[in-house]
Structure formats: C-alpha cells, structure tokens
Amino acid sequence: MLIVGEQGFGKELFESDVDRLQDHLERVMDVVPVVREADIQRVVCGPMTYSPDLLPMVGPVRSLHNYWCAVGLSYGIVHAGGVGRYSIATVTAELSMGACQ
C-alpha cells in the first residue's frame, strides 16, 4: 500500500489497479463516448473523493457542450440531494448559476 502522510490518518492511498476499474470505465465510455479518446495519465486509488478545499465543483463544463458535472462532494450522500436538485434546476433554467456563487 502506498501511504501519503502518516499511516492511520484516514487518507491512505492504495496501489493503482486499472484492471479493477475496467468494468466501470467501460460503462462510463458508453455514457460519455469522448472518454474513449482520453489517455489515462495516472490512476489514484484512495478512500476519499473530495476536493482539497472541501467545496464541490458543480455546473457546466465550459469546454464541452451540454456536459455538466457534480464532483468533489466532501460529505457525499449528505450533499447529493441538494446538489442534484440544484443541478436539475440549473439545467432546466429554473435557477440561475449566480444563485450559489
């Protein structure tokens, strides 16, 4: 196991294992075909999937037409409902992006 920081601090990383991710990557490629063209530079396997500042990244991806993301939720399921509702309201133009900025 690759350890970043002190062991036991709760953010240890595991060895990269692309084979373990293969089924998931194939499903992602079916949903988002442009991913098939992407080169995987690095695989990071760890127990936490949040951004360094604990703020999620939610909204349209400027470089991709009709592509939205909601990633980096620091409390996962706690924030998921609100972020989902916000995302739907924003996509359907019921809410302005400026409301949360």
MIDOSE-1310 file (N, C-alpha, C; in nm, 2 decimals, decimal comma, always signed):
residues 101
mliv	+0,09/-0,12/+0,00/+0,00/+0,00/+0,00/+0,09/+0,12/+0,00; +0,06/+0,22/-0,09/+0,13/+0,34/-0,09/+0,06/+0,44/+0,01; +0,14/+0,49/+0,10/+0,09/+0,58/+0,20/+0,13/+0,72/+0,18; +0,04/+0,81/+0,18/+0,07/+0,95/+0,17/+0,05/+1,01/+0,31
geqg	+0,15/+1,07/+0,37/+0,14/+1,12/+0,50/+0,16/+1,01/+0,60; +0,11/+1,03/+0,72/+0,13/+0,93/+0,83/+0,02/+0,82/+0,81; +0,06/+0,70/+0,84/-0,03/+0,58/+0,84/-0,14/+0,60/+0,95; -0,26/+0,58/+0,91/-0,37/+0,59/+1,01/-0,44/+0,73/+1,01
fgke	-0,40/+0,82/+0,92/-0,46/+0,95/+0,93/-0,59/+0,95/+0,85; -0,62/+0,84/+0,78/-0,75/+0,83/+0,71/-0,75/+0,87/+0,57; -0,64/+0,90/+0,51/-0,64/+0,93/+0,37/-0,53/+0,85/+0,30; -0,51/+0,73/+0,34/-0,41/+0,65/+0,27/-0,46/+0,61/+0,13
lfes	-0,36/+0,60/+0,04/-0,39/+0,56/-0,10/-0,35/+0,42/-0,12; -0,42/+0,35/-0,21/-0,39/+0,22/-0,25/-0,31/+0,21/-0,38; -0,25/+0,10/-0,41/-0,18/+0,09/-0,53/-0,27/+0,10/-0,65; -0,23/+0,16/-0,76/-0,31/+0,18/-0,88/-0,35/+0,04/-0,93
dvdr	-0,47/+0,02/-0,97/-0,52/-0,11/-1,03/-0,62/-0,08/-1,14; -0,58/-0,05/-1,26/-0,66/-0,02/-1,37/-0,76/-0,14/-1,40; -0,71/-0,26/-1,39/-0,79/-0,38/-1,42/-0,92/-0,38/-1,33; -0,90/-0,34/-1,21/-1,02/-0,33/-1,12/-1,12/-0,23/-1,16
lqdh	-1,08/-0,12/-1,23/-1,16/-0,02/-1,28/-1,22/-0,04/-1,42; -1,17/-0,15/-1,49/-1,21/-0,16/-1,63/-1,36/-0,17/-1,65; -1,43/-0,25/-1,58/-1,58/-0,25/-1,60/-1,65/-0,12/-1,58; -1,60/-0,04/-1,48/-1,66/+0,09/-1,46/-1,62/+0,19/-1,57
lerv	-1,50/+0,18/-1,62/-1,45/+0,27/-1,73/-1,53/+0,24/-1,85; -1,56/+0,11/-1,88/-1,64/+0,08/-2,00/-1,78/+0,13/-1,99; -1,84/+0,13/-1,87/-1,97/+0,19/-1,86/-1,97/+0,34/-1,88; -1,87/+0,40/-1,82/-1,85/+0,55/-1,84/-1,84/+0,58/-1,99
mdvv	-1,76/+0,50/-2,06/-1,74/+0,52/-2,20/-1,87/+0,51/-2,28; -1,96/+0,42/-2,24/-2,09/+0,41/-2,30/-2,17/+0,53/-2,28; -2,16/+0,59/-2,17/-2,24/+0,71/-2,13/-2,18/+0,84/-2,19; -2,05/+0,84/-2,18/-1,98/+0,96/-2,22/-1,87/+0,92/-2,32
pvvr	-1,91/+0,90/-2,45/-1,82/+0,84/-2,55/-1,68/+0,91/-2,57; -1,68/+1,04/-2,54/-1,55/+1,11/-2,55/-1,44/+1,06/-2,46; -1,48/+0,99/-2,36/-1,38/+0,93/-2,26/-1,30/+0,82/-2,33; -1,36/+0,76/-2,44/-1,28/+0,66/-2,51/-1,16/+0,71/-2,57
eadi	-1,16/+0,84/-2,60/-1,04/+0,91/-2,67/-0,94/+0,96/-2,56; -0,98/+0,96/-2,44/-0,89/+1,01/-2,33/-0,77/+0,92/-2,30; -0,66/+0,97/-2,27/-0,54/+0,89/-2,23/-0,54/+0,90/-2,07; -0,54/+0,79/-2,01/-0,53/+0,79/-1,86/-0,38/+0,81/-1,83
qrvv	-0,36/+0,93/-1,76/-0,23/+0,97/-1,72/-0,18/+0,90/-1,59; -0,28/+0,89/-1,50/-0,25/+0,84/-1,36/-0,38/+0,80/-1,30; -0,37/+0,69/-1,23/-0,48/+0,64/-1,15/-0,45/+0,65/-1,00; -0,54/+0,72/-0,93/-0,52/+0,74/-0,79/-0,64/+0,66/-0,72
cgpm	-0,60/+0,57/-0,64/-0,70/+0,49/-0,57/-0,69/+0,52/-0,42; -0,80/+0,59/-0,37/-0,80/+0,62/-0,23/-0,94/+0,62/-0,18; -0,96/+0,63/-0,05/-1,09/+0,62/+0,01/-1,17/+0,76/+0,01; -1,11/+0,87/-0,03/-1,17/+1,00/-0,02/-1,18/+1,05/-0,16
tysp	-1,30/+1,11/-0,20/-1,31/+1,17/-0,33/-1,37/+1,31/-0,32; -1,30/+1,39/-0,25/-1,34/+1,53/-0,23/-1,23/+1,63/-0,28; -1,27/+1,75/-0,30/-1,17/+1,85/-0,34/-1,09/+1,90/-0,22; -0,97/+1,95/-0,25/-0,88/+1,99/-0,13/-0,95/+2,10/-0,04
dllp	-1,03/+2,18/-0,10/-1,09/+2,29/-0,02/-1,23/+2,25/+0,03; -1,27/+2,12/+0,01/-1,40/+2,06/+0,05/-1,52/+2,12/-0,02; -1,50/+2,21/-0,12/-1,61/+2,26/-0,20/-1,63/+2,18/-0,32; -1,76/+2,15/-0,35/-1,78/+2,07/-0,47/-1,77/+2,15/-0,60
mvgp	-1,74/+2,09/-0,71/-1,74/+2,15/-0,84/-1,87/+2,11/-0,91; -1,96/+2,21/-0,93/-2,09/+2,18/-0,98/-2,12/+2,28/-1,09; -2,17/+2,23/-1,21/-2,21/+2,32/-1,31/-2,16/+2,27/-1,45; -2,18/+2,36/-1,55/-2,14/+2,32/-1,68/-1,99/+2,32/-1,70
vrsl	-1,94/+2,23/-1,79/-1,80/+2,23/-1,82/-1,79/+2,31/-1,95; -1,72/+2,42/-1,94/-1,72/+2,52/-2,05/-1,67/+2,47/-2,18; -1,57/+2,38/-2,17/-1,51/+2,33/-2,30/-1,59/+2,21/-2,36; -1,70/+2,17/-2,30/-1,78/+2,06/-2,35/-1,93/+2,10/-2,36
hnyw	-1,98/+2,10/-2,48/-2,12/+2,14/-2,50/-2,22/+2,04/-2,43; -2,31/+2,09/-2,35/-2,41/+2,01/-2,29/-2,36/+1,91/-2,19; -2,24/+1,94/-2,13/-2,18/+1,85/-2,03/-2,18/+1,92/-1,90; -2,23/+1,86/-1,80/-2,24/+1,91/-1,66/-2,17/+1,82/-1,57
cavg	-2,11/+1,87/-1,46/-2,05/+1,78/-1,36/-2,10/+1,82/-1,22; -2,09/+1,72/-1,13/-2,11/+1,75/-0,99/-2,02/+1,65/-0,92; -1,90/+1,70/-0,89/-1,79/+1,62/-0,83/-1,73/+1,69/-0,71; -1,66/+1,61/-0,63/-1,59/+1,66/-0,52/-1,67/+1,69/-0,40
lsyg	-1,78/+1,62/-0,38/-1,87/+1,64/-0,27/-1,81/+1,59/-0,14; -1,77/+1,68/-0,05/-1,70/+1,64/+0,07/-1,78/+1,55/+0,16; -1,91/+1,56/+0,16/-1,99/+1,48/+0,25/-2,09/+1,39/+0,17; -2,05/+1,36/+0,05/-2,12/+1,26/-0,04/-2,27/+1,27/-0,03
ivha	-2,33/+1,17/+0,04/-2,47/+1,15/+0,04/-2,55/+1,26/+0,11; -2,48/+1,33/+0,20/-2,54/+1,44/+0,27/-2,57/+1,56/+0,17; -2,48/+1,58/+0,08/-2,49/+1,69/-0,02/-2,56/+1,65/-0,15; -2,56/+1,52/-0,17/-2,61/+1,47/-0,30/-2,75/+1,52/-0,34
ggvg	-2,84/+1,51/-0,25/-2,98/+1,55/-0,28/-2,99/+1,70/-0,32; -2,92/+1,78/-0,24/-2,93/+1,93/-0,27/-2,85/+1,96/-0,40; -2,74/+1,90/-0,42/-2,66/+1,92/-0,55/-2,74/+1,87/-0,67; -2,81/+1,76/-0,65/-2,89/+1,70/-0,76/-3,00/+1,80/-0,79
rysi	-3,07/+1,84/-0,69/-3,18/+1,94/-0,71/-3,14/+2,07/-0,78; -3,03/+2,12/-0,73/-2,97/+2,24/-0,78/-2,93/+2,22/-0,93; -2,87/+2,11/-0,96/-2,82/+2,08/-1,10/-2,94/+2,07/-1,19; -3,05/+2,00/-1,15/-3,16/+1,99/-1,23/-3,23/+2,13/-1,26
atvt	-3,24/+2,20/-1,15/-3,30/+2,34/-1,16/-3,22/+2,43/-1,25; -3,09/+2,41/-1,25/-3,00/+2,50/-1,33/-3,01/+2,45/-1,48; -3,00/+2,32/-1,50/-3,01/+2,27/-1,64/-3,14/+2,31/-1,70; -3,25/+2,30/-1,63/-3,38/+2,34/-1,68/-3,41/+2,48/-1,68
aels	-3,32/+2,57/-1,64/-3,33/+2,71/-1,64/-3,43/+2,76/-1,53; -3,45/+2,68/-1,43/-3,54/+2,73/-1,32/-3,46/+2,81/-1,22; -3,33/+2,80/-1,22/-3,24/+2,87/-1,13/-3,12/+2,92/-1,20; -3,07/+3,03/-1,16/-2,95/+3,09/-1,22/-2,83/+3,04/-1,15
mgac	-2,72/+3,02/-1,23/-2,60/+2,97/-1,17/-2,55/+3,07/-1,07; -2,58/+3,20/-1,08/-2,54/+3,30/-0,99/-2,60/+3,29/-0,85; -2,70/+3,21/-0,84/-2,77/+3,20/-0,71/-2,67/+3,14/-0,60; -2,57/+3,06/-0,64/-2,49/+2,99/-0,55/-2,34/+3,04/-0,55
q	-2,32/+3,15/-0,63/-2,18/+3,20/-0,64/-2,15/+3,30/-0,53
